[in-house]
Amino acid sequence: MINQANRIVLTQNEVWDNNLPNFAEEGLATGVPSGSGILAIGIDHSVIDNNTVKGNDFLGIALASSLVLGQLAGLPEELFSDIEPYPDYVRIVKNNVTENGLNPPDLPFPGVDLLWDGSGLENCWEKNRFESSAPLHLPDCN
């Protein structure tokens, strides 16, 4: 199996009011919900650090499996059989993530500042400023 994305560093960005409709015409990108700030989908050994994410209708920062986005895009799970879809060893630290999730779409996930689908290994959150998360308690970094 191949890894989709590895060793990404996303730092010192400002992501706000990303609430326009999704304009993707086909593929995995069609599953990205409007109102999404930063989506970390299926990445490994990566860091999301010192970003400001504010005013996105659905979520601020999300960490999830590629399978979740594939489901939202209506793609069959078989399309993901040759990749390792789970996020592993991702550190989400020192981000300012507020006022997100106040007008979420009708999806099986809540509107929040920080969202994790629970997949992957050794993912952690530390020193983030946020008002809401799902799950309520996110794993700390060691």
N, C-alpha and C positions, 0 to 999 in steps of 0.2 A: 504494500500500500504506500502511496505517496502522501506526503504532508502538503497541504494547500499553501500555507504561509508560515514562515519561520523567522524568528529573530527580528521582529518589527519593533521599532521604537517610535511612539507617537507622543510628542512632547511640545508643550507651550503653544497649543492651538486654542483658538476661540471658536466655539461652535454654538450658535444661538439661533433661535426661531427658525429651525429647519422644518417648516410646516407646509411646504408646497406639496401638491400631489406628486406621487412617484410617476416619472415619465418614461421609465424603462419599457421597451417594447417586447422583449423576450428574455428568457433565461432566468438565472438565479436572482438577478437584480430586481426582477418584478416582485419579489417577496419582501422587499424592504418597505416597511410601513411608513407612511407619512408621519412626520413628527419625531423622527429618530435622530439622535445626536451622533454618538460614536458607536458603531457596531463592530465588535471584534468577534468574527465568526470563524471558528475552527483554527485559530492561530496557536502557535506553540512558541515557548521561550521568548516571550515578548513583554514589553513594558508600555503602559499607558500612564504618563506621568505629567503632572503640573499643567493640566489643561483646564480651561474654563468652558463649561457646557451649561447653557441656561436657556430656558423658555421654549424647549421642544415639547410639543403636545403629547408625545407618547413616552419617550424615555431619554435619559441623559447618556449614560454609558451602559452598553449591554455586552455581556460575554456569553456566547452560546455555541452550540454545535452547528455545523453546516446543515445537518439534517433538519433543524428547526426552520432555517430560512428556506430550505427546499420545500418543506411542507407549506409554508406561507405562500410560496410561489406556485404551489400546485404541481410540483415536480415529483415523479416517482422515486422512491428510495433507491431503486436499482441504479439510478444515475450516479450515485455516490459510492458504489461498491469498490471502486479502485482508489479511493482516498481515505485517509484517516480523518474523520470529521470532527473530532473532539478537541476543544482547546486545552492545552496542557502547559503548566509552568508560566502562567501569565500573571504579571504583577500590575495591579491598578492602584497607583499611589499618588498622594498629594494633589488630587484634582479638586476643583471647585465646581460642584455639580448641584445646581439648585433650580427651583421653579420649573422642573420638568414633570411630565406625566399628568398635567392638569386637565387635558382634554384628549384622553387616549381613544384609539379606534377600538372597535368591538373585536378583540382578539383574545386568545386564551392566556394572555399575559397582562398583568396590571400595568398601569402607567406609573412609573417611578423614576427617581434619579439614577439609581444603580440597579441593574437587572442581571441575574445569572440564572441560567436554566439548570444548573446543578451538574452539568457534564464536565468531564475532563479530570485531570490530575494536578494536584499541587497549585491550584490557582489561589490568589490571595489579594486582599484589599487592605490598605493601610493609609492612615492620615488623610483621608478624603473628607472634604466638607460636603455634606449632603443632608437632605431632609427625609428621604424615603428610599427604601430598598426592598427588593424581593429576591431571595428570602430576606426576612427581617435581620438575621445575623449572617454576615458574610465572613468567610475564613480570614483570619489575620495572617500577615506575613511573618515569618520567623527570622 
